């Protein structure tokens, strides 16, 4: 009985040793966990461009402004970069662009040595209206001894400053007959401009009959319905309306002209 117990204990010990040896072998053959080295993100390249960043429109000159920016990347052999802004304007789309003299414009601005990119912004205020403004931006790259490596030029989009004056317009015209010879006309007059219009008159002309009416004034973007009894336009077939016939409102050029309409009756 004692010998049998010894054999069982020896057999169990051999089995345990085998499992222990197997575990050890497995541990030795399993590869160690790999470690990942983080790859740094690439440095973004500064674009070569000229942009209009903001265009502030307003009724008064002192409140009008624009911000222009330029950016340029570092290129081979470059030690220092330079940038120059020139301001141009024109009164309307048919006119030629003219260079504008402005403080701190038309001069070269230099970067620090060997920077990866150069970005610079210019502000101009006190803009006149109506007019459009844009910037021509010149770029230069220089090596360590000051020799020119490369040059480029870009032009920004336009900053459009609209006419700040009132703009009187006739939005609609209807009429109903009051009698065989008289009609009641309903006119919607609108100020499509930015500035306010003070009191002005409206003149309705049917044939040789002239009928005036007064309007107290209109703020920028405001409209008003006015009615007026005047001779029927059925016989004439048409009528003429003049907004501000006395020219008391400093209005957008070309708007204060007689308006001829087919008789709405």
Secondary structure as the mmCIF struct_conf table of DSSP 4:
data_model
#
loop_
_struct_conf.conf_type_id
_struct_conf.id
_struct_conf.beg_label_comp_id
_struct_conf.beg_label_asym_id
_struct_conf.beg_label_seq_id
_struct_conf.end_label_comp_id
_struct_conf.end_label_asym_id
_struct_conf.end_label_seq_id
HELX_RH_AL_P HELX_RH_AL_P1 UNK A 2 UNK A 29
BEND BEND1 UNK A 30 UNK A 30
HELX_LH_PP_P HELX_LH_PP_P1 UNK A 31 UNK A 34
HELX_LH_PP_P HELX_LH_PP_P2 UNK A 36 UNK A 47
STRN STRN1 UNK A 49 UNK A 56
BEND BEND2 UNK A 59 UNK A 60
HELX_RH_3T_P HELX_RH_3T_P1 UNK A 61 UNK A 63
STRN STRN2 UNK A 65 UNK A 73
TURN_TY1_P TURN_TY1_P1 UNK A 76 UNK A 77
BEND BEND3 UNK A 79 UNK A 79
STRN STRN3 UNK A 80 UNK A 90
BEND BEND4 UNK A 91 UNK A 92
TURN_TY1_P TURN_TY1_P2 UNK A 93 UNK A 94
BEND BEND5 UNK A 95 UNK A 95
HELX_LH_PP_P HELX_LH_PP_P3 UNK A 96 UNK A 97
STRN STRN4 UNK A 98 UNK A 100
TURN_TY1_P TURN_TY1_P3 UNK A 103 UNK A 104
BEND BEND6 UNK A 106 UNK A 106
STRN STRN5 UNK A 108 UNK A 110
HELX_LH_PP_P HELX_LH_PP_P4 UNK A 111 UNK A 112
TURN_TY1_P TURN_TY1_P4 UNK A 113 UNK A 114
BEND BEND7 UNK A 116 UNK A 116
STRN STRN6 UNK A 117 UNK A 125
BEND BEND8 UNK A 126 UNK A 126
BEND BEND9 UNK A 129 UNK A 130
STRN STRN7 UNK A 131 UNK A 142
TURN_TY1_P TURN_TY1_P5 UNK A 144 UNK A 145
BEND BEND10 UNK A 146 UNK A 146
STRN STRN8 UNK A 148 UNK A 155
HELX_LH_PP_P HELX_LH_PP_P5 UNK A 156 UNK A 158
STRN STRN9 UNK A 159 UNK A 161
BEND BEND11 UNK A 165 UNK A 165
STRN STRN10 UNK A 166 UNK A 166
STRN STRN11 UNK A 168 UNK A 177
BEND BEND12 UNK A 178 UNK A 181
STRN STRN12 UNK A 182 UNK A 191
BEND BEND13 UNK A 193 UNK A 195
STRN STRN13 UNK A 197 UNK A 197
BEND BEND14 UNK A 199 UNK A 199
STRN STRN14 UNK A 200 UNK A 206
TURN_TY1_P TURN_TY1_P6 UNK A 207 UNK A 208
STRN STRN15 UNK A 209 UNK A 215
STRN STRN16 UNK A 218 UNK A 218
TURN_TY1_P TURN_TY1_P7 UNK A 220 UNK A 221
STRN STRN17 UNK A 223 UNK A 231
TURN_TY1_P TURN_TY1_P8 UNK A 234 UNK A 236
BEND BEND15 UNK A 237 UNK A 237
STRN STRN18 UNK A 238 UNK A 243
BEND BEND16 UNK A 244 UNK A 244
TURN_TY1_P TURN_TY1_P9 UNK A 245 UNK A 246
BEND BEND17 UNK A 249 UNK A 249
STRN STRN19 UNK A 251 UNK A 251
TURN_TY1_P TURN_TY1_P10 UNK A 253 UNK A 254
STRN STRN20 UNK A 259 UNK A 262
#
